Amino acid sequence: MRYKFLPSFVKRRGRITKYQERNLQILSEFQIHNLDDITKNSDVFSETILEIGFGNGENLISLAEQHPNRLFIGSEVYLAGIGYLIGEVKDRGLKNIRIHMGDIRLLIEEISKPVFDDVLIICPDPWPKARHHKRRLINNDFIKLIHPTIKLGGELFMSTDWKNYAESIEEVINSSKGFKVLAKSSYESSNLTKFQKRAVEENREIFSFNLEKLTK
C-alpha cells in the first residue's frame, strides 16, 4: 500500500471488546470526514479544539465535561480507543465530542483556513529506535501543515515522555517562525492519558511545549 504520508503509527485492529464493537456501529453519528463537517458541527459552539491521538479519550472527555460550550474533535487510528470513547460519550450524555478516524494529516492538508482554536498532541508514538525517528508525527513538515488550520492567537500544545523526542521537537520549534513559545498552558494540567500514566509509572519525565500562533 502506498501512503500519502509516512505512517506515524502502526495501524492495527488490536483487542476489541464486544462493548467497543457495539459502539463502533454508531461511529457515523459522531464522525468528522472533512472541512464541511467541521464547519457544520462547530457553528453552535464558541470554540473548536482538536486533539490528535486521543488514546482512550480520557483527556478529551475531561475537557468536554468542563467546557460544554466548546466542540472537541478527537482524531485516532485505533478502533478499540474509538469504541471506548463512543461508549463514554453515550453514557455521559456528551454533545460536544466528534471523532476523526484515520491519519489526521489527510484531513488537515485539505483545510485552507483557520478553523481550530487550539490543537493538542499529548504523548504521540515516540518511535524510540533511531531508524524510526523519521516516522514521528511532530516534525518541520507537520508544523507547516498544521499552522494554517489554527486561528491567530490559538495554541498548539504538544508533549512527550521521551527525552530525545523532546529534543527534536525543540529543534522544530526553533526553526518555526509562525509560533511563539508560551510560559504556561492550561493543558499542562489536563487529565492524564493512559500513555502519560505509563510514563509516570516508569519514572519518565513529561516534556511539554506550549506555542501560540503568531502569523497567518
N, C-alpha and C positions, 0 to 999 in steps of 0.2 A: 504494500500500500504506500502511495506517495502522500506526504503530508505538506500542507501549506507552510507550517512552521515545524521546526524540530520539536518533537514532543517533550514537554517538561514534566511529564507524568507517565506512569505505566498504566495504561487503561486496562482494567481487569474487572470482571464481574464481582469477584470476591464472594464472601459468605453472606447470603441474604436470607433473612428470616421470612416466614410466611406473613408476618405482620408488615414487614417492609414491602414485600411483593404486592400485598393488597393496596398499600398506599401508593405504590408506583402506578397502579391502574388509573389513578386520578391526577397524575402529573400534569396533564394538559390544562387542568383548571388553574395552575399556578405558573405555567411555563412562559418564559420570555424567549422569543426567537430572533427579534430584530429591533431596529430603532423605533419603528411604528408601535411595537408592543410596549416599549419603554415609555414612549410619549403618552400613549393611551392610558397606561396604568399610573403614571406619575401625576396626571392632571389634578387629582383631588388631594395630593399630598404637598406639604410645604417643602420637603427636600427629598432627594433621591440618593441613596447610598449604595455603593456596590462593594460586596465582599467577595474576593476571589479565592476559591479553595476553602469552603466553609467546613469541611470535615463532616461532623455530625450536626453542625449548626448551633452549637452551644452559644457562641458569641452572637450570632445572628438573632437567635430567639431572645436573648437577654436584651439586646438593643431594641428590638421590635416591641418588646413589652414596655420598656422605659419610654419609648418615643412613638406612640401610636399615630402621630400626625406625620411621620416620615415613612417613606417607602424604602424597603430594604430588598435589594436584589442580590441573591446569593448564587455564585457560579461554582459548579462542582462536576467532576467526571465520574465519581464513584457512586454506583447505584444504591449501595447499602446506606450511605450517608444521606442521599436524596430521599430515600424511602423513610428513613428515620425522621428527617426534618418535616416531611409532609405529615407524618403522624402527630408530631408535636404541634404543628400549626393547627391541625384539626382539633386536637384535644384542648388546646389553649384558646381556641377561637380567634386566632390572629388574622387580621385582614390586611396587613401591610408587609407581607413577605411574598416575593416572586422568585422563581428559580430559572437559572440558565444552565442547561446540561451540555457539557462538552468543553472544548478549548475556547476560553473566553477571548483569545486573540482574534478568532474568526469573526466574532461579533464586533469587537471594538475597532477593527480596521475598517468596518463599514460605517462607523459613526463619524460624521464630518463636523459635528458641532458639540459644544459642551453641554452634557446632559446630567453629569454626576456632580453632586455637591462634595462628596468625599469618596475616596476609594481605599479599601483596606485589603492588605495581603498579610495574613498572620501565619508565620512559620510555614512557608511553602516548602515543597520537597527539596531538601538540601543537596541531593545528588553528591554525596560526600567524596566519592572517588574522583581523583583529578581528571581522569579521562572522560568523566561525565559532566564536568562543570559547564560545558557548552549547552547542556540541556536545562540549566537553571532558568527559571522564568524571568527573574529580575536581571536585566542587562541593559545596555545602551539602546538597543533596538526596541525593547519593550517600553522603556521610559518615553521614547519618542512616539510610540504608538498610543500610549495611554494619555499623554499630555493634552491633546486636543479635546478629549472627551470630558475633562474636568473643568468646572466653572472657575472663573477668576476668583482667587481667594480660597478656593477649595483645598482640601487636604488630601495628600497621598500618604497614608500610614503603612509602613512596612516593618516586619520583624522577622528575626530568625534566631534559632538557638545554636547555630553553627558559626564559630568564630571566623573561619575562612570565607564563609558566605557573607558575613557581615563586612569583612574587609573588601570584598568585591563590590558589595552594594555601595559602600562608601566611595569607592573609585567611580562608580556610575554617577553618584550624586555630584561629586566634584567636577565631573565633565559635563553636567547638565546645566544649562543656563535658564531653563524655564521654571525652576523652583527655587525657593529659599528654605533654609533649614529653620524649623521652629524649636524653641527650647523645650516645650512640653506639648502633650496631646491628651485629650480626654480618652482617647482609645487605648492609651497605655494601661489604664485600669480596667480594660474590658474583661469580661468573663473569660477565664482560662479555657482554651480549647483542649481537646484530648492530646494534641501534639505538644502544647505548652506544658500540660500537666506531666507528660512523659519527660520533657526536658528538665522540669523541676525535680522530679523523682530521681533523675540520673545526674543531678547536680550540675546541669549545664546552664550557663548564663543566657538570658534572653536579651538580644540586642534590638533596640527599637529605633526607627528612623521616621521623623515627622517632617513632612515637607508641605509647603504652601505654594500653590500655583501663582506665578507672578505675571506671565505674559500670555498673549494669545498665541 
